[in-house]
Amino acid sequence: MIDVHCSDEVRDTLDASGPVVAMESTIYSNLGLPAPANGEALDRCIAAIRSQGAVPAVTAVLDGVVRVGLDPSEHERILGDARKAAERDVPVAVAQRWEFGATTVSASVAISAAAGIPVFATGGLGGVHRGAELTADVSADLDALASHRVVTVSAGAKAFLDLSRTLEYLETFGVPVLGWQHDWFPAFYTRSSGLRVAHRVETAGEVARTFDNLTRPASGVLVTVPIPEQDELDATELDRVLDDALAECDSVGIVGAAVTPFVLDRIAQATDGRSIPANLALAENNAGVAAEIAVAIAAG
């Protein structure tokens, strides 16, 4: 089993059955948002979690050690160059003593479960890629949600994925998908993908009770939080950019994990950088909602 090292604050809070929110580190590294937006995102997400009375716990592999919760003096380390660490990569990162393995959603969910943290906040999920019937390209994020008892809070999944099949996958593996005060599955930069969620919830207490009554001992919950209305990008413009970016991926042979950063870069260019403030806003919003849920779970 994975060996995790929790900060004193995180360990003390967990020992006291207090609220903790896990956070991935990929978004804050050079693999996620560009500087200085990545540092701003980290500060805003931490502040949003603390404002609700919960403790933030950034997950990462530093010097071959799986870390949960960082000292502020260590934040600079996760804003720079990193090697991406999905769940499958974590044991290798430990064995090879990676200097900085930036944890993705799948790794962060697995680490959260190992540490005993029931709530994890991220930006957006990976999912079933378009054309997966030929490539079998399905993000490990979905398997992690189905395999670990953690509430994941996200702004839905990336819009360039096959969102209908992503929802079908989660249904097949028994993961409840809850719409946070919203009826539609969000598509990251936009509030609705046009696909309905199975269940809408209005309060953190409803999420906590759902989590308490899961039918599978090793399955989680997905809470989808739409980006705030004032920060949403134009759906028509975004669809055009996505179509162009995906066509370019096909023409030059970009596949697998390389698709996401390529498409996000094209979106940033096409929207004159407006996608970056949108990303910051949705990450901060998700962190705040996750903290509310963590407080409700801790309250029993």
C-alpha positions as CSV (number, residue, x, y, z in Angstrom):
1,M,0.0,0.0,0.0
2,I,1.0,3.6,-0.7
3,D,2.9,5.3,2.1
4,V,1.9,9.0,2.5
5,H,3.5,11.7,4.6
6,C,0.9,14.2,5.9
7,S,1.9,17.7,7.2
8,D,1.5,18.2,10.9
9,E,-1.6,20.5,10.3
10,V,-3.3,17.9,8.1
11,R,-2.5,15.0,10.4
12,D,-3.7,16.9,13.5
13,T,-6.9,17.9,11.7
14,L,-7.6,14.3,10.5
15,D,-6.9,12.9,14.0
16,A,-9.5,15.3,15.4
17,S,-12.0,14.3,12.6
18,G,-11.8,17.8,11.2
19,P,-12.4,19.0,7.6
20,V,-9.5,18.6,5.1
21,V,-9.6,19.2,1.3
22,A,-7.1,17.5,-0.9
23,M,-5.7,19.4,-4.0
24,E,-3.9,18.1,-7.0
25,S,-0.5,19.7,-7.8
26,T,-0.5,19.4,-11.7
27,I,-2.6,22.6,-12.2
28,Y,-0.1,24.6,-10.2
29,S,3.0,23.3,-12.0
30,N,4.4,24.1,-15.4
31,L,2.2,21.3,-16.7
32,G,-0.9,23.3,-15.8
33,L,-1.4,27.0,-15.7
34,P,1.3,29.3,-16.9
35,A,3.2,31.6,-14.5
36,P,2.2,33.7,-12.7
37,A,-1.4,32.4,-13.0
38,N,-0.4,29.1,-11.4
39,G,0.8,30.8,-8.2
40,E,-2.4,32.9,-8.1
41,A,-4.5,29.8,-8.5
42,L,-2.7,28.1,-5.6
43,D,-3.2,31.1,-3.4
44,R,-6.9,31.6,-4.3
45,C,-7.8,27.9,-3.8
46,I,-6.0,27.7,-0.5
47,A,-7.8,30.9,0.7
48,A,-11.2,29.6,-0.5
49,I,-10.7,26.4,1.5
50,R,-9.6,28.1,4.6
51,S,-12.4,30.7,4.4
52,Q,-14.9,27.8,4.9
53,G,-13.0,26.5,7.9
54,A,-11.3,23.6,6.3
55,V,-7.6,22.7,5.9
56,P,-6.0,22.6,2.4
57,A,-3.8,19.6,1.6
58,V,-1.8,19.8,-1.7
59,T,-0.8,16.4,-2.9
60,A,2.6,15.8,-4.6
61,V,5.6,13.5,-4.8
62,L,8.6,15.5,-3.6
63,D,12.0,13.9,-3.4
64,G,10.4,10.5,-3.7
65,V,8.0,11.0,-0.8
66,V,4.2,11.2,-1.3
67,R,3.2,14.4,0.4
68,V,-0.2,15.5,1.6
69,G,-0.1,19.1,2.8
70,L,2.8,21.5,2.2
71,D,4.4,24.2,4.2
72,P,4.1,27.6,2.5
73,S,7.8,27.7,2.2
74,E,7.5,24.7,-0.2
75,H,4.9,26.2,-2.5
76,E,7.6,27.6,-4.8
77,R,8.7,24.0,-5.5
78,I,5.4,23.0,-7.1
79,L,5.1,26.1,-9.3
80,G,8.0,25.0,-11.5
81,D,9.1,22.1,-13.7
82,A,7.4,18.8,-12.9
83,R,6.9,15.2,-14.1
84,K,3.3,14.3,-14.4
85,A,2.3,11.6,-12.0
86,A,-1.0,9.8,-12.6
87,E,-2.0,7.0,-10.2
88,R,0.0,4.4,-12.1
89,D,3.1,6.6,-11.9
90,V,3.1,7.2,-8.1
91,P,4.9,4.0,-7.1
92,V,7.5,4.6,-9.8
93,A,8.0,8.2,-8.6
94,V,8.6,6.9,-5.1
95,A,10.9,4.1,-6.2
96,Q,13.0,6.4,-8.5
97,R,12.8,9.3,-6.0
98,W,11.4,11.9,-8.4
99,E,12.3,15.4,-7.4
100,F,8.7,16.6,-8.2
101,G,5.9,14.5,-9.4
102,A,2.9,16.6,-10.0
103,T,-0.2,14.6,-9.1
104,T,-3.0,14.4,-11.5
105,V,-6.7,13.8,-10.6
106,S,-6.3,10.0,-10.5
107,A,-3.2,10.1,-8.3
108,S,-4.7,12.7,-6.0
109,V,-7.8,10.7,-5.5
110,A,-5.8,7.6,-4.7
111,I,-3.5,9.6,-2.3
112,S,-6.6,11.2,-0.6
113,A,-8.1,7.8,0.0
114,A,-4.8,6.5,1.4
115,A,-4.5,9.5,3.8
116,G,-8.1,9.2,4.9
117,I,-9.2,12.5,3.3
118,P,-12.8,12.2,2.0
119,V,-12.9,15.3,-0.2
120,F,-10.8,16.4,-3.2
121,A,-11.0,19.5,-5.3
122,T,-9.8,19.9,-8.8
123,G,-10.5,22.0,-11.9
124,G,-11.8,19.5,-14.5
125,L,-11.8,15.8,-15.0
126,G,-10.3,13.7,-17.7
127,G,-12.8,11.3,-19.3
128,V,-13.6,9.2,-22.4
129,H,-11.8,10.7,-25.4
130,R,-13.6,11.2,-28.7
131,G,-12.9,8.1,-30.9
132,A,-12.3,5.9,-27.8
133,E,-14.2,3.1,-29.6
134,L,-11.0,2.9,-31.8
135,T,-8.3,4.0,-29.5
136,A,-9.6,2.9,-26.1
137,D,-8.4,6.2,-24.7
138,V,-10.1,6.6,-21.4
139,S,-8.6,8.8,-18.6
140,A,-7.4,7.0,-15.5
141,D,-9.4,9.7,-13.6
142,L,-12.6,7.8,-14.1
143,D,-11.3,4.6,-12.8
144,A,-9.9,6.4,-9.7
145,L,-13.4,7.9,-9.0
146,A,-14.8,4.4,-9.3
147,S,-12.1,2.8,-7.1
148,H,-11.6,5.1,-4.1
149,R,-14.0,6.4,-1.5
150,V,-13.5,10.1,-2.1
151,V,-15.9,13.0,-3.0
152,T,-14.3,14.7,-6.1
153,V,-15.4,18.3,-6.8
154,S,-14.9,19.5,-10.4
155,A,-16.3,21.7,-13.1
156,G,-17.3,18.7,-15.0
157,A,-14.9,17.4,-17.6
158,K,-12.9,18.9,-20.4
159,A,-15.2,20.0,-23.3
160,F,-13.1,18.3,-25.9
161,L,-13.9,14.9,-24.5
162,D,-16.8,12.6,-25.3
163,L,-18.9,13.8,-22.4
164,S,-21.9,11.5,-23.1
165,R,-19.7,8.4,-22.9
166,T,-17.9,9.9,-19.9
167,L,-21.2,10.0,-18.0
168,E,-22.1,6.5,-19.3
169,Y,-18.8,5.2,-17.9
170,L,-19.5,6.7,-14.5
171,E,-23.0,5.2,-14.4
172,T,-21.7,1.8,-15.4
173,F,-19.2,1.8,-12.5
174,G,-21.8,3.1,-10.0
175,V,-20.3,6.6,-9.3
176,P,-23.1,9.0,-8.3
177,V,-22.8,12.2,-10.4
178,L,-24.3,15.2,-8.5
179,G,-25.1,18.6,-10.0
180,W,-24.2,21.3,-7.5
181,Q,-27.3,23.6,-7.5
182,H,-27.5,22.9,-11.3
183,D,-29.2,20.4,-13.6
184,W,-26.6,20.1,-16.3
185,F,-23.2,18.5,-16.6
186,P,-20.7,21.3,-16.9
187,A,-18.1,21.4,-19.7
188,F,-15.3,23.2,-17.8
189,Y,-15.3,26.6,-19.4
190,T,-19.1,26.5,-19.9
191,R,-21.9,25.9,-17.4
192,S,-23.7,23.2,-19.5
193,S,-22.7,20.5,-21.9
194,G,-26.3,20.0,-22.8
195,L,-26.3,16.7,-20.9
196,R,-28.3,16.4,-17.7
197,V,-26.9,15.1,-14.5
198,A,-28.7,12.2,-12.8
199,H,-29.2,14.1,-9.5
200,R,-29.2,17.7,-8.4
201,V,-28.1,18.7,-4.9
202,E,-28.6,22.0,-3.1
203,T,-26.5,21.6,0.0
204,A,-23.3,20.2,1.3
205,G,-25.3,18.1,3.8
206,E,-27.0,16.3,0.9
207,V,-23.6,15.4,-0.5
208,A,-22.4,14.2,2.9
209,R,-25.4,12.0,3.3
210,T,-24.9,10.6,-0.2
211,F,-21.3,9.8,0.6
212,D,-22.3,8.1,3.8
213,N,-24.7,5.8,2.0
214,L,-22.6,4.6,-0.9
215,T,-23.5,1.1,-1.9
216,R,-20.0,0.1,-2.9
217,P,-17.2,0.2,-0.3
218,A,-14.5,1.5,-2.7
219,S,-16.4,3.9,-4.9
220,G,-16.6,7.7,-4.8
221,V,-18.9,10.5,-5.6
222,L,-18.5,13.2,-8.3
223,V,-19.9,16.6,-7.5
224,T,-20.0,18.8,-10.7
225,V,-19.9,22.6,-10.1
226,P,-20.6,24.9,-13.0
227,I,-18.2,27.8,-13.6
228,P,-19.6,31.1,-12.2
229,E,-21.8,32.7,-14.8
230,Q,-19.7,35.9,-15.0
231,D,-16.6,33.8,-15.9
232,E,-18.2,31.5,-18.5
233,L,-16.7,31.5,-22.0
234,D,-18.9,31.8,-25.1
235,A,-20.0,28.3,-26.0
236,T,-20.2,28.9,-29.8
237,E,-16.7,30.4,-29.9
238,L,-15.4,27.5,-27.8
239,D,-16.9,24.8,-30.0
240,R,-15.2,26.3,-33.0
241,V,-11.9,26.5,-31.3
242,L,-12.2,22.9,-30.0
243,D,-13.1,21.6,-33.5
244,D,-10.1,23.3,-35.0
245,A,-7.7,22.1,-32.3
246,L,-8.9,18.5,-32.4
247,A,-8.6,18.5,-36.2
248,E,-5.0,19.8,-35.8
249,C,-4.3,17.0,-33.3
250,D,-5.5,14.4,-35.9
251,S,-3.5,16.0,-38.7
252,V,-0.2,16.0,-36.8
253,G,-0.7,12.8,-34.8
254,I,-1.1,14.2,-31.3
255,V,-2.8,11.5,-29.1
256,G,-3.2,10.4,-25.5
257,A,-2.0,12.6,-22.7
258,A,-0.5,15.1,-25.1
259,V,-4.0,16.2,-26.3
260,T,-5.1,18.0,-23.2
261,P,-2.2,20.5,-22.9
262,F,-2.2,21.1,-26.7
263,V,-6.0,21.9,-26.8
264,L,-5.9,24.1,-23.7
265,D,-3.0,26.0,-25.3
266,R,-5.0,26.5,-28.5
267,I,-8.0,27.7,-26.4
268,A,-5.9,30.2,-24.6
269,Q,-4.5,31.6,-27.8
270,A,-7.9,31.8,-29.5
271,T,-9.6,33.5,-26.6
272,D,-6.7,36.0,-26.2
273,G,-6.0,34.6,-22.8
274,R,-9.6,34.8,-21.4
275,S,-9.5,31.1,-20.7
276,I,-6.9,31.6,-17.9
277,P,-9.1,33.9,-15.7
278,A,-11.9,31.5,-16.3
279,N,-9.7,28.6,-15.2
280,L,-8.8,30.5,-12.0
281,A,-12.4,31.3,-11.2
282,L,-13.6,27.8,-11.6
283,A,-10.8,26.3,-9.6
284,E,-11.4,28.7,-6.8
285,N,-15.1,28.1,-6.9
286,N,-14.6,24.3,-6.8
287,A,-12.2,24.7,-3.8
288,G,-14.8,26.6,-1.8
289,V,-17.6,24.1,-2.5
290,A,-15.3,21.2,-1.6
291,A,-14.5,22.9,1.7
292,E,-18.3,23.2,2.4
293,I,-18.7,19.5,1.8
294,A,-15.6,18.6,3.9
295,V,-17.1,20.6,6.8
296,A,-20.5,18.8,6.4
297,I,-18.8,15.4,6.3
298,A,-16.7,16.2,9.4
299,A,-19.8,17.4,11.3
300,G,-21.3,14.0,10.8
